[in-house]
Amino acid sequence: MNTSIKVSTIIIFLVISNCLFSQEKEVVFNRQYIEENDGKTTVEINEIQELIYIILSITDFAKENPNMVNRETSYYSRVQNHFLPFAQMSVVQEFDKSLRESLVNYFLLSANAYGFRFNNNRLIPTTVYNFPGKGIGNYEISVNPIITHQADLEDFVKKTNFRKFYIDNQTYYNSLKSEYELYAAVQEQKDWLETRFDYEIHSYRILTSPLIAGMNATHTFTDENFREMLLFLPTIKKNKEWSDRYKKLMNIRVIFTEIDHNYVGPVSDQYLDRLNLIFNDRAKWVDVNNKTVEHYPNALKVFDEYLTWGLFILYSYDQIQDDQELFQQMIDHVNDKMNVKGFPKSSEFNMTLLGLYKSGKYPKIENLYTPLLDWCETQ
């Protein structure tokens, strides 16, 4: 059976990442944790998660699906040279089986790894994120896979000398984290969103890896009235032909269209009945022949995908009004991406959304919902 992943399939997990985690006390934020993280944005290349990404990268499944792993760095070559001789170890074979069962396991393995840390070569719980990844959509697990594979993971760590490899690459990891400070503008995005939504997220944690390609995810966890967003994102994208300003906007787009799901979701839920009436006529809003849209199975997901990408145009409008050529490039980029994904009305939707926003009549994004849905209804 052909198991290759198309690029569109990888990107589509952006829309379902809000379902990535359930919220039954899988996190514990105590007073000390809240005090240490309130108001902060943290960028990490987490050691246990990097272990997971490395193992995933040397599976046969990864070889058959080159879009799953970022292969365009010298770091990837170092990983392969160091770890590929151990590809027959039990944990690698088990991860390969998990990926073949469902690509969702890519997310569940990396998400649940965030609940552990090293004590020498042993994995021990952090007691903060206990079981954060339990499923996507109809695919669910009842046992934390890191616990299931703990002994084999520890065996892999010892035999491959993984921890020394991780330490030896710290300078590289630090350079990638520094690039986030230069090009991600996360605080700027947070300020823009929280001015336009009556919703505050107290802590952002960006969990990145040079091995992440296009498989991104996000969710906000709440405990003790403290909200923390986890963002599973690739490292900063580069292109020698891009100007610094264009590179910054393109990287912000990747991040922004993940972050804003966490703000749009609670508002859209309030309009569910009306969304069902308008967007259940799928043929008007998605290209039913595009397999990508199978991952947007209901009205809420279709509308939220339109809006979360559309909001990036509004953000760009506020940030780069002085450069109309660059602003138009951002509009064209969003519309092109959405058309490829199977959302044919993106250009009209975004033009309507931008017109409403520029009118100045709607101080909050939630105020835009009624006139925007009025327009949608006429379609």
C-alpha positions in Angstrom: 0.0 0.0 0.0 1.3 3.5 -0.8 1.8 5.4 2.4 3.3 8.6 1.1 2.1 11.8 2.6 1.3 14.8 0.4 2.3 18.2 1.5 -1.4 19.3 1.8 -2.0 16.4 4.3 0.8 17.7 6.5 -0.4 21.3 6.5 -4.0 20.2 7.2 -3.2 19.3 10.7 -3.2 23.0 11.5 -6.9 23.1 11.5 -7.4 20.0 13.7 -4.7 20.9 16.2 -7.3 22.5 18.4 -8.6 19.0 19.0 -5.2 17.7 19.7 -5.6 17.7 23.5 -8.3 17.1 26.0 -8.5 19.0 29.2 -9.2 16.6 32.1 -6.5 17.8 34.5 -3.7 16.7 32.2 -1.8 19.8 33.3 -1.0 21.2 36.8 0.1 24.8 37.1 1.1 25.5 40.7 1.8 28.9 42.1 5.5 28.8 41.5 5.0 27.7 37.8 2.5 30.6 37.3 4.8 33.2 38.8 7.7 32.0 36.7 5.8 32.0 33.4 3.1 34.7 33.6 3.5 37.1 30.8 6.4 35.3 29.1 7.1 33.8 25.7 9.5 30.9 25.9 11.2 29.2 22.9 12.4 25.7 23.5 14.1 22.8 21.7 13.1 20.4 24.4 15.5 17.5 25.0 12.9 14.7 25.3 11.0 16.0 22.3 14.2 16.2 20.2 14.8 12.5 21.1 11.3 11.7 19.8 11.8 13.7 16.5 15.2 12.0 16.0 13.7 8.5 16.4 10.8 9.4 14.1 13.2 10.7 11.5 15.0 7.4 11.2 11.9 5.2 10.7 11.2 3.5 7.4 8.0 5.5 7.3 10.0 8.8 7.3 12.1 7.5 4.4 8.9 6.7 2.4 7.4 10.1 3.4 10.1 12.8 2.8 7.7 15.7 3.7 7.4 14.5 7.3 10.9 15.6 8.3 12.9 18.7 7.4 15.8 17.3 5.4 17.2 20.7 4.2 19.8 21.2 6.9 23.2 20.0 7.8 21.7 19.1 11.2 19.5 16.5 9.5 22.7 14.9 8.0 24.3 14.9 11.4 21.2 13.2 12.9 21.2 10.5 10.2 24.9 9.9 10.4 24.8 9.4 14.1 21.5 7.6 14.6 20.7 5.6 11.4 23.0 2.7 12.5 20.5 2.2 15.4 17.4 2.1 13.2 16.7 -1.5 13.9 16.3 -0.9 17.7 12.9 -1.8 19.2 11.7 1.8 19.8 12.4 2.8 16.2 10.4 -0.2 14.9 7.5 0.5 17.3 7.4 4.2 16.3 7.3 3.1 12.7 4.3 0.9 13.4 2.6 3.8 15.2 3.0 6.1 12.3 1.6 3.5 9.9 -1.4 3.0 12.2 -2.1 6.8 12.1 -0.1 9.9 11.4 -1.8 11.4 14.5 0.8 9.5 16.5 3.5 11.9 15.3 1.7 14.5 17.4 0.8 12.3 20.3 4.4 11.1 20.8 5.9 14.6 20.6 3.2 16.2 22.7 3.4 13.7 25.5 7.2 13.8 25.5 6.8 17.3 26.9 5.6 15.8 30.2 9.0 14.2 30.9 12.6 15.2 31.7 15.9 13.4 32.2 17.4 12.2 35.5 20.7 10.9 34.1 19.5 8.6 31.4 16.1 7.9 33.0 12.8 9.5 31.9 10.9 11.0 34.8 7.6 13.0 34.8 7.8 16.8 35.1 4.4 16.7 37.0 3.3 19.8 35.0 2.1 18.3 31.7 0.9 14.9 32.7 -0.9 13.5 29.6 -1.4 16.4 27.3 -1.9 14.5 24.0 -4.8 12.1 24.0 -6.1 12.2 20.5 -7.2 14.1 17.4 -10.7 13.8 16.0 -11.9 10.2 16.3 -8.4 8.8 17.0 -7.8 8.6 20.7 -5.4 6.8 23.1 -5.9 5.8 26.7 -2.3 5.2 27.8 0.5 7.7 27.6 2.8 6.3 24.8 6.0 7.7 26.5 5.2 5.4 29.5 4.5 2.5 27.1 7.9 2.9 25.4 9.9 4.2 28.4 12.2 1.2 28.8 13.0 1.1 25.0 13.5 4.9 24.9 16.0 4.7 27.8 17.8 1.9 26.1 18.0 4.0 22.9 19.3 6.9 24.8 22.1 4.9 26.4 23.2 2.9 23.3 23.2 6.0 21.0 24.8 8.4 23.5 21.9 10.7 22.6 22.4 13.1 25.5 26.0 13.9 24.4 24.6 14.5 20.9 22.1 16.9 22.3 24.7 18.8 24.3 27.1 18.9 21.3 24.4 20.7 19.3 23.5 23.3 21.9 25.2 26.2 20.0 23.1 25.3 16.9 19.9 25.1 19.0 20.6 28.4 20.6 21.1 30.1 17.2 17.7 28.8 16.1 16.0 30.2 19.2 17.7 33.5 18.6 16.2 33.6 15.1 12.8 33.4 16.7 13.5 36.6 18.6 14.5 38.3 15.4 11.7 37.2 13.1 8.8 35.8 15.0 7.4 38.9 16.6 5.3 36.8 19.0 4.7 39.5 21.5 3.6 41.8 18.7 1.1 39.2 17.6 -0.1 38.6 21.1 -0.7 42.3 21.7 -2.6 42.6 18.4 -4.9 39.6 19.1 -5.6 40.5 22.7 -6.5 44.0 21.8 -9.1 42.6 19.4 -10.4 39.7 21.4 -11.6 39.7 25.0 -9.4 36.8 25.8 -6.0 36.6 27.4 -3.4 33.8 27.3 -0.8 34.3 30.0 2.1 32.3 28.7 3.2 31.2 25.2 5.6 28.2 24.9 7.0 27.7 21.4 8.3 24.1 21.1 10.4 23.9 18.0 12.9 21.5 16.3 15.0 21.7 13.2 13.5 18.3 12.2 9.9 19.7 12.1 8.7 20.2 8.5 5.1 21.4 8.0 3.4 19.4 10.8 2.3 22.1 13.3 0.0 22.1 16.2 -1.3 24.3 19.0 -3.5 24.3 22.1 -4.1 26.4 25.2 -4.2 24.6 28.5 -5.9 26.1 31.6 -5.4 25.4 35.3 -5.9 27.6 38.3 -7.2 30.3 35.9 -3.8 30.4 34.2 -3.8 29.9 30.4 -0.7 28.6 28.7 -0.5 28.0 24.9 1.8 25.3 23.5 2.9 25.9 19.9 4.6 23.1 18.0 6.3 24.9 15.2 9.1 24.6 12.7 12.2 26.7 13.0 12.4 30.1 11.2 12.0 29.7 7.4 14.7 31.3 5.2 15.1 32.1 1.5 18.0 34.0 0.1 15.7 35.9 -2.3 13.5 37.3 0.6 14.1 40.7 2.1 14.3 40.9 5.9 10.8 42.4 6.1 9.3 39.8 3.7 11.0 37.0 5.7 9.6 38.3 8.9 6.1 38.5 7.5 6.3 35.0 6.0 7.4 33.6 9.3 4.8 35.5 11.2 2.2 34.0 8.9 3.1 30.5 9.9 3.0 31.3 13.6 0.0 33.7 13.5 -2.4 31.2 11.7 -1.6 28.8 14.5 -1.9 31.2 17.4 -5.2 32.8 16.4 -7.0 29.5 16.4 -6.8 29.8 20.2 -8.6 33.1 20.1 -11.1 32.5 17.3 -12.3 29.1 18.7 -14.1 30.4 21.8 -16.0 33.1 19.7 -16.9 30.8 16.8 -18.5 28.3 19.3 -21.0 31.0 20.2 -22.2 31.1 16.6 -22.4 27.4 16.0 -26.1 27.2 15.0 -25.7 29.9 12.4 -22.5 28.5 11.1 -24.2 25.2 10.6 -26.9 26.8 8.6 -24.5 28.7 6.3 -21.5 26.4 5.9 -23.2 23.0 5.7 -23.7 23.7 2.0 -20.1 22.5 1.6 -19.9 22.8 -2.2 -20.1 26.6 -2.0 -17.2 26.9 0.4 -14.8 24.0 -0.3 -13.6 22.2 -3.3 -15.1 18.8 -2.6 -12.7 17.2 -5.1 -9.7 18.4 -3.0 -8.7 15.6 -0.5 -7.4 18.3 1.8 -10.9 19.5 2.8 -11.7 16.0 4.1 -9.9 17.2 7.3 -12.4 20.1 7.6 -15.5 17.9 8.0 -18.0 20.4 9.5 -19.2 24.0 9.2 -17.2 25.2 12.2 -13.9 24.0 10.9 -14.5 25.4 7.5 -15.4 28.8 8.8 -12.6 28.9 11.3 -10.0 28.1 8.6 -11.3 30.9 6.4 -11.2 33.3 9.4 -7.9 32.4 10.9 -6.1 32.9 7.6 -8.1 36.1 6.9 -7.1 37.6 10.2 -3.5 37.5 9.1 -4.5 39.9 6.3 -5.9 42.3 8.9 -2.8 42.0 11.0 -0.7 42.7 8.0 -2.8 45.7 7.1 -2.1 47.2 10.5 1.6 46.4 10.4 2.6 47.4 6.8 0.3 50.1 5.6 3.4 52.0 4.5 4.3 49.3 2.0 1.3 48.5 -0.2 3.3 46.3 -2.5 4.3 44.0 0.4 0.7 44.1 1.8 -0.6 42.9 -1.6 2.0 40.1 -1.6 0.6 39.0 1.8 -3.0 39.0 0.5 -2.0 37.1 -2.6 0.0 34.6 -0.5 -3.0 33.9 1.8 -5.4 33.5 -1.1 -3.1 31.3 -3.1 -2.5 29.0 -0.1 -6.2 28.8 0.7 -7.1 28.0 -2.9 -4.5 25.2 -3.0 -6.0 23.8 0.3 -9.4 23.8 -1.3 -11.1 27.0 -0.1 -12.2 28.7 -3.4 -14.0 31.7 -1.9 -11.0 32.9 0.1 -10.4 36.0 -2.1 -14.0 37.2 -1.8 -14.2 36.3 1.9 -10.9 38.1 2.7 -11.9 41.2 0.7 -15.2 41.4 2.6 -13.4 40.8 5.9 -10.9 43.5 5.2 -13.6 46.0 4.1 -15.5 45.5 7.3 -12.3 45.9 9.4 -11.2 49.1 7.5 -14.6 50.7 8.1 -13.6 51.2 11.8 -17.1 50.2 13.0 -16.1 47.0 14.7 -13.6 47.5 17.6 -13.4 43.7 18.4 -13.2 40.8 16.0 -16.3 39.3 17.6 -18.2 42.4 16.4 -17.3 41.4 12.9 -19.0 38.1 13.1 -22.6 39.2 12.5 -21.9 41.4 9.3 -19.4 38.8 8.1 -21.9 36.0 8.4 -24.6 38.2 6.8 -22.3 38.3 3.8 -21.6 34.6 3.9 -25.4 33.9 4.0 -25.8 35.8 0.7 -23.4 33.4 -1.0 
